Amino acid sequence: MDAAMFDKRKDKPQNPPRMGEPELMHDPVTHTPAMPAAAKAGVIGPGIFIEGNISGNENLMIEGKVKGNVNLGSHEVTIGKTGEVNADVVAKIIRVAGKVKGDLTGKEKVIISNTGNVHGNIVAPRMSLEDGAVFKGSIDMDPGEPVQAQVALTPPKTAPKPNPLLDTAPKGPDLALKSG
């Protein structure tokens, strides 16, 4: 008989994870270690202050302070209760439980919780504002064409042609206005 066949410890991890380290899980299909889903989001902790632009390819949780711009267009940005953001934020989904001074652009939606405080404009096709949230600004939920395309559709107006028979005012020097 094979002793390994009856070894009950063969499926258990050899070394348990240390305190504070994420526990690796095994993908049953490929049998390779995989990080838990929660570990795939970047975190700016409550003791961190960042001044500058933030961009990337993963979700972001902000519990600290950020001054600049945050651009994670195809991912989620969450501003936690202790988060203070003085920046414009562009993301797929934006969740606010802390303070934001800046414009929010959510490709799918923007959610401001009851502890959220936003001073800025919001552009998103869907918007949720919980009872108790503080908001000062405007909300644009129009998923239509951008303003530039709408302006291009209106034909330019032409000035009427002058009629020399009706124009009796004396002719003076031409004036050109310049802006400086």
BAPA-571678 format. One record per residue (C-alpha): residue in one letter; x, y, z; residue number from 1. Coordinates in Angstrom, 2 decimals. Layout:
N
("A" (X Y Z) NUM)
...
This chain:
180
("M" (0.00 0.00 0.00) 1)
("D" (1.08 3.55 -0.75) 2)
("A" (1.53 5.68 2.39) 3)
("A" (1.01 8.95 0.44) 4)
("M" (-2.47 7.75 -0.49) 5)
("F" (-3.56 8.02 3.15) 6)
("D" (-1.68 11.24 3.96) 7)
("K" (-4.38 13.68 5.08) 8)
("R" (-1.96 16.65 4.99) 9)
("K" (-1.17 16.56 1.26) 10)
("D" (-3.87 19.14 0.31) 11)
("K" (-3.05 21.54 3.16) 12)
("P" (-0.65 24.46 2.61) 13)
("Q" (2.84 23.81 3.92) 14)
("N" (3.32 27.30 5.39) 15)
("P" (0.29 29.27 6.60) 16)
("P" (0.25 32.97 5.55) 17)
("R" (1.72 35.45 7.99) 18)
("M" (-0.46 38.03 9.71) 19)
("G" (-1.44 40.82 7.27) 20)
("E" (-0.51 38.88 4.09) 21)
("P" (-3.28 37.85 1.69) 22)
("E" (-3.89 34.12 1.60) 23)
("L" (-3.21 32.67 -1.84) 24)
("M" (-5.97 30.59 -3.32) 25)
("H" (-5.50 27.89 -5.94) 26)
("D" (-7.34 28.02 -9.22) 27)
("P" (-8.94 24.56 -9.59) 28)
("V" (-8.56 24.62 -13.37) 29)
("T" (-4.90 25.60 -13.73) 30)
("H" (-3.70 24.66 -10.20) 31)
("T" (-1.77 27.93 -10.02) 32)
("P" (-1.93 30.40 -7.13) 33)
("A" (-4.30 33.33 -7.63) 34)
("M" (-4.68 36.52 -5.61) 35)
("P" (-8.07 37.12 -4.00) 36)
("A" (-10.23 39.68 -5.81) 37)
("A" (-9.91 42.26 -3.00) 38)
("A" (-6.11 42.32 -3.43) 39)
("K" (-6.44 43.48 -7.05) 40)
("A" (-7.41 47.03 -6.05) 41)
("G" (-4.90 49.73 -5.24) 42)
("V" (-5.32 51.40 -1.85) 43)
("I" (-4.23 54.85 -0.76) 44)
("G" (-4.29 54.52 3.02) 45)
("P" (-5.51 57.14 5.51) 46)
("G" (-1.95 58.26 6.33) 47)
("I" (-0.94 58.84 2.68) 48)
("F" (-1.00 62.19 0.82) 49)
("I" (-0.51 62.19 -2.95) 50)
("E" (-0.06 65.32 -5.04) 51)
("G" (-0.13 64.67 -8.79) 52)
("N" (-2.00 62.70 -11.43) 53)
("I" (-3.11 59.13 -10.85) 54)
("S" (-3.82 56.68 -13.67) 55)
("G" (-3.73 52.93 -13.94) 56)
("N" (-5.37 49.65 -14.89) 57)
("E" (-7.04 48.53 -11.68) 58)
("N" (-9.66 49.66 -9.19) 59)
("L" (-8.62 52.23 -6.58) 60)
("M" (-9.69 52.82 -2.98) 61)
("I" (-8.78 56.24 -1.57) 62)
("E" (-8.77 56.58 2.22) 63)
("G" (-6.02 59.24 2.31) 64)
("K" (-5.63 62.63 0.62) 65)
("V" (-5.22 63.19 -3.13) 66)
("K" (-4.61 66.48 -4.92) 67)
("G" (-4.39 66.41 -8.74) 68)
("N" (-6.35 64.30 -11.23) 69)
("V" (-7.52 60.69 -11.05) 70)
("N" (-8.09 58.94 -14.41) 71)
("L" (-9.10 55.28 -14.26) 72)
("G" (-11.62 55.38 -17.11) 73)
("S" (-12.39 51.66 -17.27) 74)
("H" (-12.19 50.90 -13.53) 75)
("E" (-13.81 51.81 -10.21) 76)
("V" (-12.70 54.58 -7.87) 77)
("T" (-13.95 54.55 -4.29) 78)
("I" (-13.38 57.49 -1.96) 79)
("G" (-13.74 56.04 1.54) 80)
("K" (-15.06 57.83 4.63) 81)
("T" (-11.59 59.15 5.54) 82)
("G" (-10.72 60.03 1.93) 83)
("E" (-10.25 63.66 0.89) 84)
("V" (-9.89 64.27 -2.84) 85)
("N" (-9.17 67.68 -4.36) 86)
("A" (-9.15 66.51 -7.96) 87)
("D" (-11.21 65.75 -11.04) 88)
("V" (-12.05 62.04 -11.13) 89)
("V" (-12.78 60.00 -14.29) 90)
("A" (-13.73 56.34 -13.85) 91)
("K" (-16.21 53.70 -14.93) 92)
("I" (-17.91 53.77 -11.51) 93)
("I" (-17.25 56.36 -8.80) 94)
("R" (-18.34 55.80 -5.19) 95)
("V" (-18.02 58.64 -2.69) 96)
("A" (-18.24 58.20 1.09) 97)
("G" (-15.64 60.91 1.91) 98)
("K" (-14.98 64.45 0.64) 99)
("V" (-14.43 65.50 -2.99) 100)
("K" (-13.73 68.96 -4.41) 101)
("G" (-13.65 68.53 -8.17) 102)
("D" (-15.65 67.26 -11.12) 103)
("L" (-16.69 63.61 -11.31) 104)
("T" (-17.13 61.83 -14.65) 105)
("G" (-18.55 58.32 -14.34) 106)
("K" (-18.76 56.29 -17.55) 107)
("E" (-21.46 54.05 -15.96) 108)
("K" (-22.55 55.69 -12.71) 109)
("V" (-21.69 57.88 -9.72) 110)
("I" (-22.83 56.99 -6.20) 111)
("I" (-22.66 59.42 -3.29) 112)
("S" (-23.35 57.73 0.05) 113)
("N" (-24.96 59.31 3.10) 114)
("T" (-21.48 60.30 4.42) 115)
("G" (-20.32 61.68 1.05) 116)
("N" (-19.59 65.36 0.47) 117)
("V" (-19.09 66.53 -3.14) 118)
("H" (-18.45 70.09 -4.36) 119)
("G" (-18.21 69.86 -8.14) 120)
("N" (-20.06 68.90 -11.28) 121)
("I" (-21.10 65.35 -12.09) 122)
("V" (-21.40 63.81 -15.56) 123)
("A" (-22.73 60.25 -15.68) 124)
("P" (-25.56 58.32 -17.34) 125)
("R" (-26.74 57.12 -13.88) 126)
("M" (-26.51 58.89 -10.52) 127)
("S" (-27.36 57.89 -6.96) 128)
("L" (-27.48 60.39 -4.12) 129)
("E" (-28.28 58.85 -0.72) 130)
("D" (-30.26 60.65 1.97) 131)
("G" (-27.82 62.71 4.07) 132)
("A" (-25.23 63.23 1.33) 133)
("V" (-23.91 66.75 0.73) 134)
("F" (-23.71 67.91 -2.89) 135)
("K" (-23.09 71.31 -4.47) 136)
("G" (-22.75 71.51 -8.24) 137)
("S" (-24.55 70.39 -11.37) 138)
("I" (-25.50 66.95 -12.66) 139)
("D" (-25.47 66.09 -16.37) 140)
("M" (-27.10 62.73 -17.08) 141)
("D" (-27.48 63.21 -20.84) 142)
("P" (-25.81 60.29 -22.62) 143)
("G" (-26.27 62.10 -25.96) 144)
("E" (-23.84 63.72 -28.36) 145)
("P" (-21.08 65.99 -27.09) 146)
("V" (-21.65 69.75 -27.32) 147)
("Q" (-19.12 70.14 -30.17) 148)
("A" (-21.10 67.83 -32.46) 149)
("Q" (-24.33 69.73 -31.74) 150)
("V" (-22.74 73.09 -32.61) 151)
("A" (-21.45 71.71 -35.91) 152)
("L" (-25.01 70.82 -36.99) 153)
("T" (-26.26 74.43 -37.01) 154)
("P" (-25.53 76.24 -40.30) 155)
("P" (-23.53 79.47 -40.00) 156)
("K" (-25.51 82.69 -40.23) 157)
("T" (-24.54 85.07 -43.03) 158)
("A" (-24.77 88.83 -42.72) 159)
("P" (-27.18 90.56 -45.11) 160)
("K" (-25.56 92.21 -48.11) 161)
("P" (-25.40 96.02 -47.85) 162)
("N" (-27.64 97.99 -50.18) 163)
("P" (-25.70 100.99 -51.55) 164)
("L" (-28.95 102.88 -52.31) 165)
("L" (-30.11 102.71 -48.67) 166)
("D" (-26.71 103.31 -47.08) 167)
("T" (-26.57 107.08 -46.59) 168)
("A" (-24.11 107.19 -43.69) 169)
("P" (-20.79 108.89 -44.49) 170)
("K" (-17.94 106.49 -45.08) 171)
("G" (-15.12 106.62 -42.54) 172)
("P" (-11.97 104.66 -41.96) 173)
("D" (-12.35 100.93 -41.39) 174)
("L" (-11.84 99.89 -37.79) 175)
("A" (-10.35 96.61 -36.74) 176)
("L" (-10.79 95.37 -33.18) 177)
("K" (-8.02 93.37 -31.67) 178)
("S" (-8.07 91.49 -28.43) 179)
("G" (-4.90 91.39 -26.36) 180)
